[in-house]
Amino acid sequence: MDAQTVEKILGDFAAFMWGPPLIILLVGGGLFFLLYSRATPYRHFPHALRVLRGDYDDPDDHGDINHFQALSTALSGTLGMGNVAGVAVAIGLGGPGAIFWMWVTAVVGVATKFFTATLAVMYRGRDSRGNLEGGPMYVIREALGRRWMPLAWLFAIAALIGTTPIFQVNQLVQLVRDVFAIPAGLATADDHFMFDLFFGLGLAALVFAVVIGHVHRVGAVTGRLVPSMVLIYLGITVFILIRNYEKVTGALALIFTDAFTGSAVAGGAVGSVIIMGIRRGAFSNEAGIGTESLAHGAAKTREPVREGMVAMLGPVIDTMIVCTCTALAIIVTDAWQMGDADGITMTAKAFEAAIPGAGSYLLTFMVVLLGMSTIVSFWYYGTKCLGFLIGAEHQHHYVWVYCTLVVIGAVMSLEMVVGFVDGMYATMAIPTMVSALVLAPRVMKATKSYLKRHDLD
C-alpha cells in the first residue's frame, strides 16, 4: 500500500468521523451546557483568576500538581501547533471563514470545559497501583458503572492513539527544514528525508530526557514554558498587526463574511468552512475532546468545581486570543494566498512577510517552545491511558513507543498526519461528551453548593 492510498484512507476516515452528528454533539452539547448552567461559568471569571493565582491552593489536597500547573499542562497541549499550524491548516482548507467557527467552538467550549474538568476531579479513580487519577475513562467507570465501560475503553484507546506527537513533530520538522535546511542547500527529496529522520532522532532523545521525570517534571516544564511562550508569541503577532493596522478591519470582515458564504473555498462550500473550522477549533482548544480532563484531573484540590473554573479559561486564552492573532497575521500579510504553502509554512510566510529576514527565525524559536510543551504533555496523556488499559505498573514502557512515534512523525506527510489525528480526536469526543451530558445534573448540584459555600451566588 503506497503513501497516497494511506493518506486517502485516513482522510476519508476523518471526514466520516467529523460528519454532522459529531458537529451537533460538540457544538450542540456545548450550547446545552451554556444554557443548562444559565451561563454560570461565564459569570465567575474573576473567581477563576483568583483560583489560578493560588489564593485557594492547599498543599495537603489530593493530586499531583497545583491549579496553575494543571492549566499550564492542559494549555501546553492546546497552545501548541493547533494555534500556529492548525490555524494555517484551517485557513488553507476552509478559508478565512473557518476562523469564525473556531471562535464558536471556543465560546461554547468555556461551558464544556467547566463541566468536563469538574467531572474529572469529582470522579477521580484509583489505578491498578492505587494512585488517584482523573480523565473521562475514570469518570465513566466511577460515575456510570460497568455497563458504560465500553465507552471508557473507547476513550482510552482513541486517546492513546490521538495524543501521539506526530502532528507537533511533523510541523516542527517542516518549519526547521524550510528555514534552515533548504536555504543551506538540501534540495532533493532524499536530502529532506534524511534531515527529517536525524532531526526526529535528536528530538526523541530530548523528549526522553524530559518525560522520564513524570508528571511533576511535566508540570514544572509547562509551568515555566507556557506563560512565557504566550507572551512572546502574542508580542510578535501584535507587532505584525500594528505594522498592518490598516488591514485588520478588512481581515475581520473577511472572516465573518466568508463564514457564511464560503467564497474563499473552491466551490463556495459553506459546509466545508463550518466543518473545517470546528475540526480545527476542537484540535486547538480540545473542549469536549477529553484530553484536558487528564491534566485537570491531576490538580491538587478537594473542590471539583474550583478546577472546572480554572479549566474554562483555556478556550479563551488559546482560541479567542492566540488563534485569533495567528489568523489575523496570516490574513493581513496575504500569506494564505501565497502559492501552495500549507500548515506551518503558511504561518512562517506571514511572519517573514511582516518582518523580513527575521520573521521565520522568530517563529522557529516559538514553535520549538510550543511544540516541546505539547509533546511532553501528550506523553503524560498517553501514559495514563495505557495505564488504564493494561495496568499502571506497565505504563512506563510507553516512553519507548512514544519516542519511536516522535521519529515516525518527523518523516510522515502532513496529509497523513492530519487525517490520522483528526479521526482519533473525533472518536475521543464521543465518550467524553456523552458522559458529560449524562452527568450534567450532578455538576450543577455541586456548582450550586460550591457557590453558596463561598458566597459567590
N, C-alpha and C positions, 0 to 999 in steps of 0.2 A: 504494500500500500504506500503510494507516494505522498509527499507532504501536502500537495494540493487537495488530495482526497481527504486527508485527515482534517485539513482546515475547513473543508466544506461540511464534513460530518459534525465537527464541533460547532461551526456557525449555525447549522440547521438545528442542532440541539439547543443552543442558547436562544435562538429565535422562537422555538416551540415553547420553551420554559417561560420566556418573557412575553407570553401572549396576554390577551385581555383579562383572563381570570386572575393572574398574578398581579397585574396592574391594579385591578379592583381590590385585591386583598391588601396590598401595601398602602395605596393612596386612600382607598375607601376605609380600610382599617384605621389608618392614622386619623382620618376625619372623624371616625366614630369615637376614638379616644379623646379627641379635642372636644367634641360635643358632649360626650358622656361625662367627662370631667368638668364640664362647664368652664373650660379654659383655665382650670385651677393651676396647672403648672406654669402657664404664661403669666399669671399674676404674682408669681413669687420668685422672679429672677433676682431681686436684691438679697433674699434669704439664701438662694443658691450660691451667690457670690461670697456670702459670709461663710457658708459651709466650706467652700472651695479654699478660702484663705486660711482655714484651720481653726476657726472660732469654736468648733464643736469637736475637735479631734480628742480622742481618748486612747492613749497607748495601750490600755488594758482591754480594749474591744477586740472581738474576734476578727480575724482577717490577716492579710499579708502586707498590704500597702495602704497608705493614707488616702484621703479623698482626692487630694491634688495629684498624687501619683497614679491613682486609678483613672482619673480623667486624662492625664497625660499619656498613659498606656493606651487607653481607648482612642484618643486623638491621634496617637502615632500610627495607628492602623488606618485612620481616615485622612489625616493630614499628610498623606504620602503622595504616591503617584496619582491617586484619584483627583487630587487638586491641581496637579501640574500636567501630567499626561492624560488623565481621564477627561479633563475639561476639553483638551485638544481633540481627543477621540470623539467626544460628543459633538463638537462643532464640525469636525470633519465629516462625520457620518449623518448628523442630524441637522446641521446648520446652526446659526446663532440662536434660533428659537428654542433649541434643546435646553439652553441655559434657564429659560423661564420654567420649564418643567422640572429642572433640578431644584429651583427655588421652591416649587410646590412640595417636593419631597422633604425639603428642609422644614417648611412651615408646619406640615403635619407630623414631621419626624420628631419635633420637640415633644409632642404628646406621646408618640410611640416610644421614644427612648425613656421617658419618665416611667411608663408602665413596665417596659421590659427590664429596665435596670432595677426598679423597685422589686420586681418579682425575683430577680437574680439573687438579691440579698435575703428576701423574705423566705425563699425556699432553697437555701443552700443545703447541700447534702454531703455526706461523707464518701470519700473514695475508698478503694479497697485497702488503703493504708491508714484509714481513719482521719485523713486530712479534710478540713472543711473546704468545699469547692462550690463555685457558682457557675451559672450558664443555663441555657434553655433545656439541655438534656437533664440537668438536675431538677429544674423547675417542674418539668413534665413528670419525672419519676417521683418526686416528693409530694407534689400537689395533686396530681391526677391519677397516680397509681399504675398498676401493672397493665391494665387494658390499653393504656396510652403509650406503653414502652416502644412500640414500633416507631412512633414519632420521635422519641428521644434518640433511638438508634439512627434514624434518618438524618437528624441534625448532626449528630456526632460524625457520621461518615461523610456527609457533604461538607462539613466544616473542616474536617481533616484534609480533604482534598482542596476545598475552596480557599483555605488560608495558606496554601503553599506560596512561596515568594516569587513565583515565576514572572508575574506581571511587573513587579517592582524591579527585579533584577534585569528583566528584558529591556525595560525603558532606561534604566541607569546605564547599562552597557551601550545601548543605542546612542545615548547622548554623549558619553565619553568617546565612543568611536567617531561620531560626527565632528566633535570639537577638536580632538587630539590626533586620532589615528589617521583619518582620511587626509587632513592637511599635511601630515607627516609623510605621505606617500603610499599608504596602504590602500591600494586601489582595487585589487581583484577580489572576487568572492572568497577565494581561498584565504587571502590575507585577512579579510574580515572575520571569517570563521575562526582562524587561529587566534586572532586578537580577542574575540569574544570568549573563546574557550579559556585562554590563560587568565583573562580578567575575571571570569567566573570562578576559576580555581582560587585566585587570590581573595576574592570576595567571600568565598565559602570559608576560607581559613579565618578571616576576620570575624565572620558571623559566629563561627565555632568558639572563638575566644571570648565573645560577649555572652552568648547564651548559656554556657556551662555554669554561669553564676545564678541561673534560675530566675524566679520572678523578682527577687529582691534586687538583683543587678539590672533586670529589665526595667523595673520601676525607677531605679536610680538613673539609668541612662536616659530613659524617655523624659523623666522629670527635669533633666538638665537640657536636653536637646529641644523638646517641643516648644517651650516658651521662646527660646532664642531663635529658632528657625521660623516661627510665626512672625516675629517682629522684623527679622531681616528680610524675609520674603515679602511681607507687606510693604516694607520700606522701599524695596526695589520696584514693586508693581505700582505703588503710589507715585513714585518718581516718573515712571513711564506715562502714567495717566496725566500728570501735571504737564509733562512735555507735549502731550497731545490733547490738552484740555478741550480744545475746540471740537474734537471728535467724540467726546464722551457722551454727550446728549444724543447724538445720532446713533451711537452704538447701543445705548439703552433702548432707543426707539426701535432699532432693528431687532433686538431680542424679543420685544413684545409683539411686534407685527408678524415676525416670522414664526412665532409660537403658534399662531392661529391660521397662517397661510401656507407655511412650508415652502415659500417661494425660493429659498436658498438651497433647497434639496432637489435633486433631479426628479422631475415629475411632479413637484409641488405636493408631496405626500405628507399631509399634516399628521397622519397616524405614525409615520416613521419618526417625525420630530418628537412626538409625545413619548413614544416607546424608548427612543434613544436617550431622551432627557431623563426619564425615570430610571432607566437602567444605570446610567452614569451617576445619577443622584444617589441611588442606593449604594453604588460602589464607593461614592465619595463619603457619605455620612453614615452608612451602614444601619440606618434606622429601620428596624423591623427585620434585619438580617440575622441578628443574634450574636455576632462576634463581640459587640460592645459589652454584652452581658457577661461574657467570660472575664473581661477586665474589671468591670464594676462589681462583679460577684466576689472579687478578692479584696474589696475595700474593708478597712478596719472600722466597723460601725455596728451598732446594735439596732440602728434605725433604718430599715429598708427605704422608707420614703426619703430620707435625707440623701441617700445615694442616687435615688431617682431624680432628685432636684439637681444634683451635680451633673448627671448624665445628660439632662435635657439641654445643657449649654453646648453640647457637641455640634449639633446641626447648625446652630447659629454661627459658631466660630469657623467650622470648616467649609460649609456650603455657602451661607449667606455672605460671609466676609471673604474668605480666602479664594474660593472658587470664582466668586464674582470678580475679584481683582484679576485673576488669571484670564478669565473670559474677556474682560474689557481690554486687557493688554493685547490679547490676540486680535481682537476686532479693530481697535483703533490703529494698530500698526499694519493692518491688512495682511497679517501673516496667514490667516485662514484662506486667503486667495492666492498664496504664493506657490503655484505648481502643485507637486504631488507630496508635499510634506505631510507626515502623519504622526500622531502621537506626540511624544516629547520633542520631536524635531520641529513641529509647528510652534510650540512654545519657545523653543530656542531661537527660531527665526524672529519671533516677536521681540524677544529681549535684544537680539543683535541689531534689529532694525531701529530700536529706540536708543540703544547705547552701543554704537558701532565700535568694534574692536574689543569690547569688554563684556557685552551683554551675555554672550553664550558661556563665558567663563564664570560669570556670577551665577548663572543658572546652574551650571555644573556643580558649583560649591553647594548650592541649596539642595540640589537633587541628591547629593551624597548624604546630607543630613536627613532629608525627608525619607529617602529610600532605606537607609540603615535603620532608622527608628521604626519604620513599618515592618521591616524584615524581622527584627528581633521580637516585636510584638506578635507577629503571626506565628513565630516559633512557639511562643507561650500558648497561643490558642490551640495549635495543633497538638501540642503535648498533652493538654488537658483532655482533648477529645480522644486521643489514643488511650489515655489512662482510663477513661470512662468505658471504652470498648473492650480493652484486653487486660485491664488492671494497672493501677498506678505504679506497681513495682516493676512494670516493664516499660513505662513511658519514657524513660531516659534513653532508650535505644533510638527514639525518634530523631535525635540530633544528627545521627548519621544519614538517615533518609533525607532530612531537611537540607543538610549541606550538599547532598547529591542533587537535590532539586534546584538549589541555587545555581549549580553549574549547568543543569539542563535548561533552566530559564534563560541563561545567558545566550544560548545558541538557537532557541526556538524563534519562529516568526511571530510578529505582532498579531496577525490574524488568528493564528492557532491559540495564542495565549488568551486573547480577549474572549474567544468562543468558549474555551475551557473554563475560565474563571467565572464568566457571566452565567454559564449554565449551573455551576455549583452554588453561586450566590442566590440564584432563583430557588434552588432546591432547599437551601438553608432557611429561606424566608417562610416556607410553608409551615414547618413545625413551630417556628418562633411566633408567627402572627396568630396561628390557630390557638396555641396555648395561652397567649396573652389575651386574646379576645374572650376565651372561656373564663379566665381568671380575673378579668377586669373588675367585677364587683368586689373581690377581696382587696384589690389595690385601692379602690375608692374608700372602702371601710377603714383601711389602715391610714389613708391620707387624711380623712376627716378626724381621726383620733390624734394623729400627729399634729395637725394644725391647731386643734383645740388645746392640746397639752402645752404648746409653745406660743399660745396667744397670737396665732397668725391668721385666724379667721377673718 
